[in-house]
């Protein structure tokens, strides 16, 4: 079983972009759980990710730092997805009403 010091090490040790996206999704899922617990109990400070091969334990002091971490990971995940499938744009006529 591998032990990583930081989430950055865990994500950067990915062997492929697909694995990087999966690792980012795993970390985001744990962060979202920690965020919900913090909102419910207001005293949760840590989360632990254990996928059988890797153990990551991270401590957060403030609920807003969890939200910021999720936003940063979402942006990194989007960049990784764009690297795999390329950038996609949705062009729309300006006269189309949305609602």
MODELLER restraints for C-alpha pairs under 7 A, 6 or more apart:
rsr = mdl.restraints
at = mdl.atoms
rsr.add(forms.Gaussian(group=physical.xy_distance, feature=features.Distance(at['CA:1:A'], at['CA:52:A']), mean=6.95, stdev=0.5))
rsr.add(forms.Gaussian(group=physical.xy_distance, feature=features.Distance(at['CA:1:A'], at['CA:53:A']), mean=4.33, stdev=0.5))
rsr.add(forms.Gaussian(group=physical.xy_distance, feature=features.Distance(at['CA:1:A'], at['CA:54:A']), mean=5.61, stdev=0.5))
rsr.add(forms.Gaussian(group=physical.xy_distance, feature=features.Distance(at['CA:2:A'], at['CA:53:A']), mean=5.74, stdev=0.5))
rsr.add(forms.Gaussian(group=physical.xy_distance, feature=features.Distance(at['CA:2:A'], at['CA:54:A']), mean=4.77, stdev=0.5))
rsr.add(forms.Gaussian(group=physical.xy_distance, feature=features.Distance(at['CA:2:A'], at['CA:55:A']), mean=6.83, stdev=0.5))
rsr.add(forms.Gaussian(group=physical.xy_distance, feature=features.Distance(at['CA:3:A'], at['CA:54:A']), mean=5.60, stdev=0.5))
rsr.add(forms.Gaussian(group=physical.xy_distance, feature=features.Distance(at['CA:3:A'], at['CA:55:A']), mean=5.39, stdev=0.5))
rsr.add(forms.Gaussian(group=physical.xy_distance, feature=features.Distance(at['CA:3:A'], at['CA:56:A']), mean=6.79, stdev=0.5))
rsr.add(forms.Gaussian(group=physical.xy_distance, feature=features.Distance(at['CA:4:A'], at['CA:10:A']), mean=5.86, stdev=0.5))
rsr.add(forms.Gaussian(group=physical.xy_distance, feature=features.Distance(at['CA:4:A'], at['CA:55:A']), mean=6.89, stdev=0.5))
rsr.add(forms.Gaussian(group=physical.xy_distance, feature=features.Distance(at['CA:4:A'], at['CA:56:A']), mean=6.20, stdev=0.5))
rsr.add(forms.Gaussian(group=physical.xy_distance, feature=features.Distance(at['CA:11:A'], at['CA:20:A']), mean=5.83, stdev=0.5))
rsr.add(forms.Gaussian(group=physical.xy_distance, feature=features.Distance(at['CA:11:A'], at['CA:23:A']), mean=6.07, stdev=0.5))
rsr.add(forms.Gaussian(group=physical.xy_distance, feature=features.Distance(at['CA:11:A'], at['CA:24:A']), mean=6.67, stdev=0.5))
rsr.add(forms.Gaussian(group=physical.xy_distance, feature=features.Distance(at['CA:14:A'], at['CA:20:A']), mean=5.17, stdev=0.5))
rsr.add(forms.Gaussian(group=physical.xy_distance, feature=features.Distance(at['CA:17:A'], at['CA:80:A']), mean=6.28, stdev=0.5))
rsr.add(forms.Gaussian(group=physical.xy_distance, feature=features.Distance(at['CA:21:A'], at['CA:77:A']), mean=5.79, stdev=0.5))
rsr.add(forms.Gaussian(group=physical.xy_distance, feature=features.Distance(at['CA:21:A'], at['CA:80:A']), mean=6.70, stdev=0.5))
rsr.add(forms.Gaussian(group=physical.xy_distance, feature=features.Distance(at['CA:24:A'], at['CA:73:A']), mean=6.53, stdev=0.5))
rsr.add(forms.Gaussian(group=physical.xy_distance, feature=features.Distance(at['CA:24:A'], at['CA:77:A']), mean=6.55, stdev=0.5))
rsr.add(forms.Gaussian(group=physical.xy_distance, feature=features.Distance(at['CA:28:A'], at['CA:70:A']), mean=5.90, stdev=0.5))
rsr.add(forms.Gaussian(group=physical.xy_distance, feature=features.Distance(at['CA:28:A'], at['CA:73:A']), mean=6.99, stdev=0.5))
rsr.add(forms.Gaussian(group=physical.xy_distance, feature=features.Distance(at['CA:30:A'], at['CA:47:A']), mean=6.60, stdev=0.5))
rsr.add(forms.Gaussian(group=physical.xy_distance, feature=features.Distance(at['CA:30:A'], at['CA:49:A']), mean=6.74, stdev=0.5))
rsr.add(forms.Gaussian(group=physical.xy_distance, feature=features.Distance(at['CA:31:A'], at['CA:66:A']), mean=6.46, stdev=0.5))
rsr.add(forms.Gaussian(group=physical.xy_distance, feature=features.Distance(at['CA:31:A'], at['CA:70:A']), mean=6.80, stdev=0.5))
rsr.add(forms.Gaussian(group=physical.xy_distance, feature=features.Distance(at['CA:34:A'], at['CA:46:A']), mean=6.97, stdev=0.5))
rsr.add(forms.Gaussian(group=physical.xy_distance, feature=features.Distance(at['CA:34:A'], at['CA:47:A']), mean=6.00, stdev=0.5))
rsr.add(forms.Gaussian(group=physical.xy_distance, feature=features.Distance(at['CA:35:A'], at['CA:63:A']), mean=6.44, stdev=0.5))
rsr.add(forms.Gaussian(group=physical.xy_distance, feature=features.Distance(at['CA:35:A'], at['CA:66:A']), mean=6.34, stdev=0.5))
rsr.add(forms.Gaussian(group=physical.xy_distance, feature=features.Distance(at['CA:37:A'], at['CA:44:A']), mean=6.34, stdev=0.5))
rsr.add(forms.Gaussian(group=physical.xy_distance, feature=features.Distance(at['CA:38:A'], at['CA:44:A']), mean=4.96, stdev=0.5))
rsr.add(forms.Gaussian(group=physical.xy_distance, feature=features.Distance(at['CA:38:A'], at['CA:63:A']), mean=6.49, stdev=0.5))
rsr.add(forms.Gaussian(group=physical.xy_distance, feature=features.Distance(at['CA:45:A'], at['CA:59:A']), mean=5.34, stdev=0.5))
rsr.add(forms.Gaussian(group=physical.xy_distance, feature=features.Distance(at['CA:45:A'], at['CA:60:A']), mean=4.90, stdev=0.5))
rsr.add(forms.Gaussian(group=physical.xy_distance, feature=features.Distance(at['CA:45:A'], at['CA:61:A']), mean=5.63, stdev=0.5))
rsr.add(forms.Gaussian(group=physical.xy_distance, feature=features.Distance(at['CA:46:A'], at['CA:58:A']), mean=5.46, stdev=0.5))
rsr.add(forms.Gaussian(group=physical.xy_distance, feature=features.Distance(at['CA:46:A'], at['CA:59:A']), mean=4.01, stdev=0.5))
rsr.add(forms.Gaussian(group=physical.xy_distance, feature=features.Distance(at['CA:46:A'], at['CA:60:A']), mean=5.66, stdev=0.5))
rsr.add(forms.Gaussian(group=physical.xy_distance, feature=features.Distance(at['CA:47:A'], at['CA:57:A']), mean=5.88, stdev=0.5))
rsr.add(forms.Gaussian(group=physical.xy_distance, feature=features.Distance(at['CA:47:A'], at['CA:58:A']), mean=5.63, stdev=0.5))
rsr.add(forms.Gaussian(group=physical.xy_distance, feature=features.Distance(at['CA:47:A'], at['CA:59:A']), mean=6.59, stdev=0.5))
rsr.add(forms.Gaussian(group=physical.xy_distance, feature=features.Distance(at['CA:48:A'], at['CA:56:A']), mean=5.58, stdev=0.5))
rsr.add(forms.Gaussian(group=physical.xy_distance, feature=features.Distance(at['CA:48:A'], at['CA:57:A']), mean=4.40, stdev=0.5))
rsr.add(forms.Gaussian(group=physical.xy_distance, feature=features.Distance(at['CA:48:A'], at['CA:58:A']), mean=6.52, stdev=0.5))
rsr.add(forms.Gaussian(group=physical.xy_distance, feature=features.Distance(at['CA:49:A'], at['CA:55:A']), mean=5.58, stdev=0.5))
rsr.add(forms.Gaussian(group=physical.xy_distance, feature=features.Distance(at['CA:49:A'], at['CA:56:A']), mean=5.02, stdev=0.5))
rsr.add(forms.Gaussian(group=physical.xy_distance, feature=features.Distance(at['CA:49:A'], at['CA:57:A']), mean=6.43, stdev=0.5))
rsr.add(forms.Gaussian(group=physical.xy_distance, feature=features.Distance(at['CA:50:A'], at['CA:56:A']), mean=6.54, stdev=0.5))
rsr.add(forms.Gaussian(group=physical.xy_distance, feature=features.Distance(at['CA:60:A'], at['CA:66:A']), mean=6.82, stdev=0.5))
